[in-house]
């Protein structure tokens, strides 16, 4: 990522952060290993594509062009000149960007067989290093890391303000513990070249951000705030355990409903016979598709819903269990904690962070 080296991304309080800080934050907190895994999978898929005599049959230029257009319009890069300027800003070229588009499409296409693809088409660390900056930028990983780091920086500035502008008191053993954990983390992975040599000062600064984040979270996520958040979302955070059968046509879906309602047959068995896709798991009402929301809201345990049209499919949903939001549910508590933190940190970022350049 040489094009990013030394560039300032934002300031919070009296501290300015560079893209090196963002990448280091990504390694420490935001899944650098997941990015590497994704890049490895994409490269393996490209190798597999090369084995086909007619690559166009597998991945058409129309699909690639369509995905490229979606990428551009999502970033308001309407003209060729705007796209070229964007690539130049981030140190990328058109060929590398289009290869990223192909890797992304192939990874989605072969998502169910990625482990097999990876076994049959090994990818070296050197190959990953050649393209990982492009994937980090184009895939949104770098922007997500910058937003996450801005949140921690804002929390740290808030803590300084609470200390009336003076230094935030951090116990020596707490600092040593955080910095030591971070050192072990970066020693255990292949660092990107932009942060190949992490100074003690930079690592200590990240440790202070981590400690500030923990203290900020403790102040925000109080028992009273947690219970209030859960109470106000008791309905929307209701969790349903379901078996959902997905059909191409409504007639087959209606036949399946009769089998479930009248004959009391097992949804998995009906799915196999009807050639339907079967989804099993927990759905949270808040996250349900608009076409399902109202039906789920009034559903009772044991009820079979449908057929319900979602996009071009028709769903038949068997409701196995229904659990209103409760403070005793760890998943609900985690959702409430995340909601409280996201709202609080969003306010602090807006008030305290000054951006030097837009995110990719």
C-alpha positions as CSV (number, residue, x, y, z in Angstrom):
1,X,0.0,0.0,0.0
2,X,2.8,2.5,-0.9
3,X,0.3,5.1,-2.2
4,X,-1.2,5.4,1.3
5,X,2.1,5.7,3.2
6,X,2.3,8.8,5.4
7,X,-1.1,10.2,4.4
8,X,-3.2,11.6,7.2
9,X,-6.7,10.3,7.3
10,X,-8.3,12.0,10.4
11,X,-7.6,13.8,13.6
12,X,-9.3,13.5,17.0
13,X,-8.4,15.9,19.8
14,X,-4.7,16.7,19.4
15,X,-3.8,13.5,17.7
16,X,-3.5,12.9,13.9
17,X,-3.9,9.4,12.5
18,X,-2.4,8.1,9.3
19,X,-3.2,5.2,7.0
20,X,-0.5,3.2,8.7
21,X,-2.5,3.5,11.9
22,X,-5.6,2.3,10.1
23,X,-3.9,-0.8,8.7
24,X,-2.4,-1.6,12.1
25,X,-5.9,-1.2,13.7
26,X,-7.1,-3.7,11.0
27,X,-4.5,-6.2,12.0
28,X,-5.2,-5.8,15.7
29,X,-9.0,-5.5,15.7
30,X,-10.7,-5.9,12.4
31,X,-9.7,-9.2,10.9
32,X,-6.6,-8.9,8.7
33,X,-6.5,-12.7,8.7
34,X,-10.1,-12.8,7.2
35,X,-9.0,-10.4,4.5
36,X,-6.0,-12.6,3.7
37,X,-8.4,-15.7,3.6
38,X,-10.7,-13.9,1.2
39,X,-7.9,-12.9,-1.1
40,X,-6.5,-16.4,-1.1
41,X,-9.9,-17.7,-2.1
42,X,-10.3,-15.2,-4.9
43,X,-6.9,-16.0,-6.3
44,X,-7.6,-19.7,-6.2
45,X,-10.9,-19.2,-8.0
46,X,-9.1,-17.3,-10.8
47,X,-6.6,-20.2,-11.1
48,X,-9.6,-22.6,-11.4
49,X,-11.2,-20.4,-14.1
50,X,-8.1,-20.7,-16.2
51,X,-8.6,-24.4,-16.5
52,X,-11.8,-24.0,-18.5
53,X,-11.5,-23.9,-22.3
54,X,-14.2,-21.3,-22.6
55,X,-13.9,-19.0,-19.6
56,X,-16.7,-16.8,-21.0
57,X,-19.1,-19.7,-20.4
58,X,-18.3,-19.6,-16.7
59,X,-17.9,-15.9,-16.2
60,X,-19.2,-13.7,-19.0
61,X,-17.9,-10.2,-19.7
62,X,-21.5,-9.0,-19.3
63,X,-21.4,-10.2,-15.6
64,X,-18.0,-8.6,-15.1
65,X,-19.1,-5.3,-16.7
66,X,-22.3,-5.2,-14.7
67,X,-20.4,-5.7,-11.4
68,X,-17.9,-3.1,-12.4
69,X,-20.7,-0.6,-13.1
70,X,-22.3,-1.3,-9.8
71,X,-19.0,-0.7,-8.1
72,X,-18.6,2.7,-9.9
73,X,-22.1,3.9,-9.3
74,X,-22.0,3.0,-5.6
75,X,-19.1,5.5,-5.3
76,X,-20.6,8.0,-7.7
77,X,-17.8,7.4,-10.3
78,X,-20.0,8.0,-13.3
79,X,-17.4,9.0,-16.0
80,X,-14.3,7.3,-17.0
81,X,-12.3,10.3,-15.9
82,X,-13.7,10.0,-12.4
83,X,-12.9,6.3,-12.2
84,X,-9.4,6.9,-13.4
85,X,-8.9,9.6,-10.8
86,X,-10.3,7.4,-8.0
87,X,-7.9,4.6,-9.0
88,X,-4.9,7.0,-9.1
89,X,-5.9,8.4,-5.7
90,X,-5.6,4.9,-4.1
91,X,-2.6,3.7,-6.1
92,X,-4.5,1.2,-8.2
93,X,-4.7,0.5,-11.9
94,X,-7.7,-0.5,-14.1
95,X,-6.3,-4.1,-14.7
96,X,-5.9,-4.8,-11.0
97,X,-9.4,-3.4,-10.2
98,X,-11.0,-5.6,-12.9
99,X,-9.2,-8.6,-11.6
100,X,-10.6,-7.8,-8.1
101,X,-14.1,-7.7,-9.7
102,X,-13.5,-11.2,-11.2
103,X,-12.2,-12.6,-8.0
104,X,-15.2,-11.3,-6.1
105,X,-17.7,-12.8,-8.6
106,X,-16.0,-16.1,-8.7
107,X,-15.8,-16.4,-4.9
108,X,-19.5,-15.9,-4.7
109,X,-20.2,-18.3,-7.6
110,X,-18.2,-21.1,-6.0
111,X,-18.9,-20.2,-2.4
112,X,-20.1,-23.7,-1.6
113,X,-16.9,-25.4,-2.9
114,X,-14.3,-22.9,-1.8
115,X,-12.4,-25.4,0.4
116,X,-12.1,-27.8,-2.5
117,X,-10.9,-24.9,-4.8
118,X,-8.3,-23.9,-2.3
119,X,-7.0,-27.4,-1.9
120,X,-6.7,-27.9,-5.6
121,X,-5.2,-24.5,-6.4
122,X,-2.7,-23.4,-3.8
123,X,-1.9,-19.7,-3.4
124,X,1.4,-18.4,-2.1
125,X,1.9,-15.6,0.4
126,X,3.7,-13.7,-2.4
127,X,0.7,-13.9,-4.6
128,X,-1.6,-12.6,-1.8
129,X,0.8,-9.7,-1.2
130,X,0.6,-8.6,-4.8
131,X,-3.2,-8.0,-4.7
132,X,-4.2,-7.6,-1.1
133,X,-4.1,-3.8,-1.1
134,X,-6.5,-3.7,-4.0
135,X,-8.9,-6.0,-2.2
136,X,-8.6,-4.1,1.1
137,X,-9.4,-0.8,-0.7
138,X,-12.0,-2.0,-3.2
139,X,-13.7,-4.5,-0.9
140,X,-14.4,-2.0,1.9
141,X,-12.1,-3.5,4.5
142,X,-9.8,-0.4,4.7
143,X,-12.8,1.9,5.0
144,X,-14.3,-0.2,7.8
145,X,-11.0,-0.2,9.6
146,X,-10.8,3.6,9.3
147,X,-14.3,4.0,10.7
148,X,-13.5,1.6,13.6
149,X,-10.3,3.4,14.5
150,X,-12.1,6.8,14.3
151,X,-14.5,5.4,16.9
152,X,-11.8,4.3,19.3
153,X,-10.0,7.7,18.8
154,X,-13.2,9.6,19.6
155,X,-13.7,7.4,22.7
156,X,-10.1,8.3,23.8
157,X,-10.7,12.0,23.2
158,X,-13.9,11.8,25.2
159,X,-12.0,10.2,28.1
160,X,-9.4,13.0,28.0
161,X,-12.2,15.5,28.2
162,X,-13.7,13.7,31.2
163,X,-10.3,14.0,32.9
164,X,-10.6,17.8,32.4
165,X,-8.0,17.8,29.6
166,X,-5.3,16.1,31.7
167,X,-3.7,12.8,31.1
168,X,-5.8,9.6,31.4
169,X,-4.5,7.6,34.3
170,X,-3.6,4.0,33.1
171,X,-2.1,1.5,35.5
172,X,1.3,0.3,34.4
173,X,0.2,-3.4,34.4
174,X,-2.9,-2.7,32.4
175,X,-0.8,-0.9,29.8
176,X,1.8,-3.7,29.7
177,X,-0.9,-6.3,29.3
178,X,-2.6,-4.6,26.3
179,X,0.7,-3.8,24.6
180,X,2.0,-7.3,25.2
181,X,-1.2,-8.9,23.7
182,X,-0.8,-6.6,20.7
183,X,2.8,-7.5,20.2
184,X,2.0,-11.2,20.3
185,X,-0.8,-10.6,17.7
186,X,1.4,-8.9,15.2
187,X,4.3,-11.3,15.7
188,X,2.0,-14.1,14.9
189,X,0.9,-12.9,11.4
190,X,2.5,-11.7,8.2
191,X,2.3,-7.9,8.4
192,X,1.6,-5.8,5.3
193,X,4.7,-3.9,4.1
194,X,3.2,-0.5,5.1
195,X,3.5,-1.5,8.8
196,X,6.3,-4.0,8.6
197,X,8.2,-2.4,11.5
198,X,5.8,-1.4,14.3
199,X,7.5,0.9,16.8
200,X,6.9,0.6,20.5
201,X,5.4,4.1,20.6
202,X,2.8,3.2,17.9
203,X,1.9,0.0,19.7
204,X,1.6,1.8,23.0
205,X,-0.7,4.3,21.3
206,X,-2.9,1.5,20.1
207,X,-2.9,0.0,23.6
208,X,-4.1,3.3,25.0
209,X,-6.9,3.4,22.5
210,X,-7.9,-0.2,23.5
211,X,-8.0,0.7,27.2
212,X,-10.0,4.0,26.4
213,X,-12.5,1.9,24.4
214,X,-13.1,-0.5,27.3
215,X,-13.6,2.4,29.7
216,X,-16.0,4.2,27.3
217,X,-18.0,1.0,26.9
218,X,-18.3,0.5,30.6
219,X,-19.6,4.1,31.0
220,X,-22.1,3.6,28.1
221,X,-23.3,0.0,28.7
222,X,-24.7,0.3,32.2
223,X,-27.2,-2.2,33.6
224,X,-29.9,0.5,33.6
225,X,-29.2,1.4,30.0
226,X,-29.0,-2.2,28.9
227,X,-32.4,-3.1,30.4
228,X,-34.0,0.1,29.0
229,X,-32.7,-0.8,25.5
230,X,-34.0,-4.4,25.7
231,X,-37.4,-3.2,27.0
232,X,-37.8,-0.7,24.1
233,X,-37.0,-3.5,21.6
234,X,-38.9,-6.3,23.2
235,X,-41.0,-7.0,20.1
236,X,-38.5,-6.2,17.3
237,X,-35.8,-8.4,18.9
238,X,-38.1,-11.4,19.2
239,X,-36.3,-14.5,17.9
240,X,-38.1,-17.1,15.9
241,X,-36.7,-20.6,15.3
242,X,-37.9,-21.7,11.9
243,X,-37.7,-24.1,9.0
244,X,-38.3,-22.3,5.8
245,X,-38.9,-24.0,2.4
246,X,-38.2,-21.9,-0.7
247,X,-40.0,-22.6,-4.0
248,X,-39.9,-21.2,-7.5
249,X,-43.7,-21.3,-8.0
250,X,-46.7,-20.7,-5.7
251,X,-48.5,-23.9,-6.6
252,X,-45.8,-26.2,-5.3
253,X,-45.6,-24.0,-2.2
254,X,-49.3,-24.5,-1.6
255,X,-49.0,-28.3,-1.9
256,X,-46.2,-28.2,0.6
257,X,-48.4,-26.2,3.0
258,X,-51.1,-28.9,2.8
259,X,-48.5,-31.6,3.6
260,X,-47.3,-29.6,6.7
261,X,-50.7,-28.4,8.0
262,X,-53.0,-31.3,7.2
263,X,-50.7,-34.3,7.2
264,X,-48.3,-33.0,9.9
265,X,-45.2,-34.0,7.9
266,X,-41.7,-33.0,8.6
267,X,-40.5,-29.9,6.7
268,X,-37.2,-31.4,5.9
269,X,-38.8,-34.4,4.3
270,X,-41.3,-32.3,2.3
271,X,-38.4,-30.1,1.1
272,X,-36.5,-33.2,-0.3
273,X,-39.6,-34.5,-2.0
274,X,-40.5,-31.1,-3.6
275,X,-37.0,-30.2,-4.5
276,X,-37.2,-27.1,-2.3
277,X,-34.3,-25.2,-0.6
278,X,-34.5,-25.7,3.2
279,X,-33.3,-23.0,5.6
280,X,-33.1,-23.8,9.3
281,X,-32.2,-21.4,12.1
282,X,-33.1,-18.4,14.1
283,X,-34.6,-15.2,12.6
284,X,-34.9,-11.9,14.5
285,X,-38.0,-10.0,13.7
286,X,-36.1,-6.7,13.2
287,X,-34.0,-8.3,10.4
288,X,-36.8,-10.0,8.6
289,X,-37.6,-9.1,5.0
290,X,-40.5,-6.6,4.8
291,X,-42.6,-9.3,3.1
292,X,-42.2,-11.5,6.2
293,X,-42.2,-9.0,9.0
294,X,-46.0,-8.6,9.7
295,X,-46.7,-12.4,9.2
296,X,-44.0,-13.3,11.7
297,X,-45.0,-10.7,14.2
298,X,-48.4,-12.4,14.8
299,X,-47.2,-16.0,14.3
300,X,-47.6,-18.6,17.0
301,X,-45.4,-21.6,17.7
302,X,-46.4,-24.5,15.5
303,X,-48.0,-22.3,12.8
304,X,-47.1,-22.7,9.1
305,X,-46.9,-19.4,7.2
306,X,-47.2,-18.9,3.5
307,X,-46.7,-19.0,0.7
308,X,-45.0,-15.6,1.2
309,X,-43.3,-14.0,-1.8
310,X,-39.8,-12.7,-1.3
311,X,-38.2,-11.4,-4.5
312,X,-38.6,-14.2,-7.0
313,X,-39.2,-17.0,-4.5
314,X,-42.2,-18.3,-2.5
315,X,-41.5,-19.2,1.1
316,X,-43.3,-21.6,3.4
317,X,-42.2,-21.0,7.0
318,X,-42.8,-23.5,9.9
319,X,-42.4,-21.6,13.3
320,X,-40.8,-24.0,15.8
321,X,-40.2,-21.6,18.6
322,X,-40.8,-17.9,19.5
323,X,-38.7,-16.1,22.2
324,X,-39.5,-12.4,23.0
325,X,-36.4,-10.3,23.8
326,X,-35.2,-10.9,27.4
327,X,-32.2,-9.7,29.4
328,X,-31.5,-13.3,30.2
329,X,-30.8,-14.1,26.5
330,X,-27.0,-13.6,25.8
331,X,-27.7,-12.9,22.2
332,X,-30.2,-10.2,23.1
333,X,-27.8,-8.6,25.6
334,X,-25.1,-8.6,23.0
335,X,-27.4,-6.9,20.5
336,X,-28.4,-4.3,23.1
337,X,-24.8,-3.6,24.0
338,X,-23.9,-3.1,20.3
339,X,-26.8,-0.8,19.8
340,X,-25.9,1.4,22.8
341,X,-22.2,1.5,21.8
342,X,-22.9,2.2,18.1
343,X,-25.2,5.2,18.9
344,X,-22.9,6.6,21.6
345,X,-19.7,6.3,19.4
346,X,-21.5,7.7,16.4
347,X,-22.2,10.9,18.3
348,X,-18.7,11.2,19.5
349,X,-17.2,10.6,16.1
350,X,-19.4,13.3,14.6
351,X,-18.4,15.7,17.3
352,X,-14.7,14.9,17.6
353,X,-13.3,13.5,14.4
354,X,-12.1,15.7,11.6
355,X,-11.5,13.8,8.3
356,X,-8.6,14.8,6.1
357,X,-9.8,12.8,3.1
358,X,-12.8,10.7,2.0
359,X,-12.8,6.9,2.6
360,X,-12.4,4.6,-0.4
